[in-house]
């Protein structure tokens, strides 16, 4: 097999702030340090979602993107903390000031992550490891936060490094060592291998990043399209097709294809809520608001309906995402056929401001009352009992 020719002369750091929202919250409330707690979005809504959880909550089974109600059922002593985006933005800016002491090529990836391209400084990976340690210590002692840092010769492996041995760690992945470190990891650890791609790879007998690297790229491309070839390149250390600048993200979309067709509004609303929770969590993580919410509906005859609605005010809360998407669904889907797949897309992204305006105020009173009175938790629980856990495929669409 002919593998890509690697550019091993580059040097990257990927810095990932550990449990960022929770870590910032604990700085301002010392009582949170020894109890399970989670930062949950949109506290005014009855169904706020988990944006971040501390280690104790994670051990109890709490996961990002689920409702706070479900999280508290898993972990009754869980304390729910309201998000404070002003503080998150403040500490993100302070962290980036530390990074810019070493390079002006700082590429943010959400509020809590960033790449540092040190290539033009002419330093080696060994030198970069020393810089990583200086950054880790300054983040700890100046900001009171912890960070995990990956050091490598490309974007993809440096990000894998920052996830490799969390928390508060540094992992170096060199051209000589990447096969030993990276290839044994699950395929889902590779950048942009989401749940749907992982499932397709699993059905092909591809379980690890090494399996991707050693697969026939033509076969991967036939099964997964361009995404398959890109995954093969990434696994083999070639990130030439990656455009990392978060400012280039123009939309976030999530899709669910249930194992059986949906038959009624109740089940459709549960799926739409699960998608809305995932979209909202992704927007919150990256500090974005959306100015336009769209929905894609595919029936069992593969007819596709796509509708969208521009919001009166940019927003990221689950109430707005769910309310808009469900309203679009009710207006445009007539149940001439059963429903095969549902997707939600957030477009027209802008950086989060200080004001969050609820979509509920812009709905007419009759429609607003109908949506608010939905017992969505019960609908989701019923759907999962009958259909099993549903996988949500997430995508960040890049400009250009």
N, C-alpha and C positions, 0 to 999 in steps of 0.2 A: 504493500500500500504506500502510495506517495503522500507524505504528510506536508502540511504547509511549511514554508520557510519562515522561521520565527525571527522577529526583531528583538534580540535579547539585550540591546544596549540602552533600553529605556528604563526609567526608575519611577515607580508610583507608590504612594501611600494611600490607603483607604482608611479613614477614621470614622468609626461608628460609636457614637455616644451610647453607653449601656443603659437600657431601660430609661430613655431620656425623660419622658414626661413624668414618670414616677420619681426619678432621681431629682429633678428640679422641684417637684412637690415636697419631697422629704427634706430638702434644704430649708424650707420655710416652716415646716412642722415636724419637729423632732420626734413627736409621738408616733409618726408613721413608720419609723425605721424598723420596728420589731413586730409589726402586725401585717397581715395580708391586706393589701389595698390595691385599687385600680383607679386610673383616671378614665372617666367616662364622658363622652361627648353629649352635647345638647341636654343639659340637666333639666330644662323646662319641659321636655317631652316625657311621656310615661315610659318610653322604650329607648332609653339612652344606651349607647354601645360602648364596649370596652376599647379604648384607644391604646392603653398601656397598662401592664400589670407588673407588680414587683415579684421577686423570686418566690416569696411565700405563697402568693396567689397562683403563680404558675404551677407550683408543686401541688396545689389543690385542684388543678385541672382547668383553671380559668384561661380562656384563649382570647386573643385580640379579634374584634369584630362581632363577638356575640353580645346579646343584650345584657345589661346590668342585672336584670331580673334573673336570667338564667345563670349568670355568674354567681349570684348570691345563693341560688339553690345548690350549686356545687360547693360553695364555700360560705356557709352562713355568717361567719364572723367578718366577712369581707367589708372593708370600709370603702365607700365610693367617694372619690374626690373630683371636684369640678375642674375642668381644664382652664388654664390661664395662658392664653396664647401670647400675651404681651411678654410674659416671663420667658416663654420658649423662644420667641424671636430675639429677646435680649441676650440670652445665653448662646444662641446660635451665632449671633454677630460677634460676641466676645470670643467664642471658640475660633471663628474664622480670622479674627485679628491675630490670634496665636499662630494659626497656620501660615498667614501671610508674612510672618517673620522669616519664613524659609523659602517661599516661592510666591509669585503673583499669579500662578496658574492653580487656582483653587476652584474646583468644580463642585458646587453643592449638589447633593442628592437628597432632597427633603431637608428638613430642619436639622436632623440629627446625624447626617452622614455627609462626607465630602471626600473627593479624591484630591490629592496633591500630586501634580506632575512635576517631578524634580529632574527630569531628563536634561534640560538645558543647563542645569547647574554643574553638570559634569561629574557628579558624585557617583560612587558605587553603591550596590545594594547594602554592603556593610556599613558605609557612611549613612545611608538612609535609615538603617536600623537604629543607629545612634540618635538620629533626628527624631525618629518615632518615639524613642524612649524619653527624649526631652519634651516632646509634645504631650505624651501621656502623663508625665510628672507635672507639667505646668497646668494641664487641664485639672488634675487632681488637686493641686495645692492652691491654684489661683481661683478656680471656679468651684471647687468642691464636688466635682463630678468625676466619673470614671469613663474611660474610653478604651475600646479595643481597636487595634491597628493592624492592618495587613500590609506587608511590604513585598512587592513583586515587580516583574518586568512588564506587566500589562494591567489594564483596568480590571479584567474579569478575575484574575487570580489574586489581585490585591484585595478585592471585595470578599472573595472566598476566605482569604487570610483573616480578615477582621471578624468573620463569623466563626472561625475555626475553634477557638479556645476561650470563648467569653466566660466571665467578664474580665475587664482590666488586664488585657494581655496584648502581646505582640507576636505575630506569626510571620515568618519569612518564607516565601516560596520562590526558590531560585530556578533558573533554567535546568539545572542538573537534578533538582529534587521534586519538581512539580508532579511527575508521574507517581512517585511514591506517596505524596501527600494528597494530591487532588483526585487521582483516578479511583481511589477506594471509596470516595464519598458518594452518597446517593445521587442519582441523576437530578433530583429536585433541588439539590444545592447549587446547581449551575444557573447562572443568571438567565432569567426569562423562561426557565422550564417550570411552567405552572402546572396546576392539577390535571388539566386536560392533556397536555403534552406528556406529562409523566405517565398517565394512564395508557396513552398510545404506545409509549416506549416500553412500558411493562408488558403489554400484549405482544410486543416484538421480542421479548426476552432481554430487554436492555434495562438494567437495574442501576448501574453505577455510571459515574462520569467516565470512568475508563471504558465501560461498554460503549458509550457514545463515541469516544475517541477512536475505538478500534472497529466500529461498525463501518459498513460500506456507505460512504457519503451519498452515493446515488440512491441507495435504498432508503436512507433517511430522508432525502429530498422528495422521493416519490411518496413516502408515507406522510410527511409533515410539511411539504412545500419548502419555501425559503427558510422557515424556522428550523427545519431539520438540518439543512446545510450550515446555517449559522451556529447551531448547537455543536455540530461536528468541529467547526473551526474553533469555537470557544474552548471545547474540551481539549483540543490539541494546542492551545496556547496562542491562537491567532485571534486578536480582537479587532481586526481591521474593519469589520462591519458594525462596530459598536459606536454609537453617538451618545456620550454620557451626560451631556449638559442638561440638567433638569429643566432649565429655562426653555428647552425645546419640546417639552411634553405639552401636547396640545389637547389631549383628552385622556380620560381614564374610563375603561369599559370592562364590564363583567358579564359573563354569560352562564346560564345553567341549562343543560340538556338533561332532563330527568330520565331515569331508566324506563318510565312509561309515560305516555301522553297525559297532559293535564286535561281535566274534563269540565271544570267549573270555575266560577269566579273565586270561590273560597281558596282553592288550591293555587290558583294563579296569583292571588294576593299574597299568599305565604311565600311563594317563590320571589315575587317582586320585592317583598320586604327583605328577604335574605340577600338579594342583590343590592338593594339600597343600603343595607348595613355594610356590605363589603365596599361599595363605592364611597360611602361617607367616610369609612375608616381610612381608605386610601387617600382621599382628599385631605382629611385632617392630618395624616402622617406627613404629607408633603407641604402642608401649610397653604393649600389652595382653596379657593372658592370657585364654584362653577356658575356661569351665566346662562347655561342652556342644558336641559336634561332631555335625553332622547331614549326611546324604547324601541327594541326590535322584537318582533313576534313572528315565529315561524310555525306554520301549522303542519299537520301530519302528511300533507300533500306537497310540502316544501314551498308553499306560497309564503312570501315574506312581506310583512308590513313594517315600515319604519316611520315613526313620527317623533317630533321633537317640539319642545316649548321653551321659549326664551323667558327667563325669570325676571321679575320686576327688580330684584336685587340679587347680586351674586351671593351664593350660600353654599354650605357644605354639610349642614345638619341632616340627620336621617329623616326628620319630618318633611323637609323640603324635597329631598330626593325621592322618598317613598310617595309622598302626596302627589308630586308632579307625575311620576311614572304611573302610578295607579290610576290617576285621573285620565292620562293618555290612553291607558289600556281600556278603561271602561267606555271611553268615547269611540274607540276605533276598532275594537275586536268584537265581532258579532257571533262567534261560536258556530260558524257554518261548518267548521272542521275542528277536531281536537287540536290542542296546542302542543307542539313538539319541543320548542325551545324559546327561552326568553332572555333578552339582554338589556342592560341599562348602560347608557353612556353619558358621561359628564363632559361637556365641551366648554369652550370659551373660558379657559381657566385664567384666574388672576390670583396674585398673592393675597393671602388672607389679610383683611383689614381688622379694625377693632370692633365693628358693628356686625351683629348677626341678626338679620331680619327673617322672621318665620314666614314660610310659604302659606301657612294656614290663614293669615290675614288676607291673602289675595284670592283665596277660593271663595266662591259664592257660599252663602250660609248653608244651603241645603247640602251641597257636595261636601263641604267641610265637616258638617255634622255626621254624614254617612261614613267618612273615612275615620274620624276620631272615635266613633263608636265601635269600630272593628276590634274584636278581641284577637289581635294578630298573634300574640304568643300562643294561644290555643290552636290557631290555624297552623302555625309553623310546627308545633308539637305533633298535631294530628298528621300533617304531611310526612314528617320524618318517620313517624311510626309505620306509615303505610309504604313509603317509597325508600326508606333508608336515608343515610347521610348523603346529601347532595354536594357534588363538587362544583366549586365556583372557579371558573377560569378568568384570570385577570389579565388585562392588557393595558400598557401605557403607549399610546400612539405618539410617534415622534414627527415633528415637522421635517419636511424635506425628504 
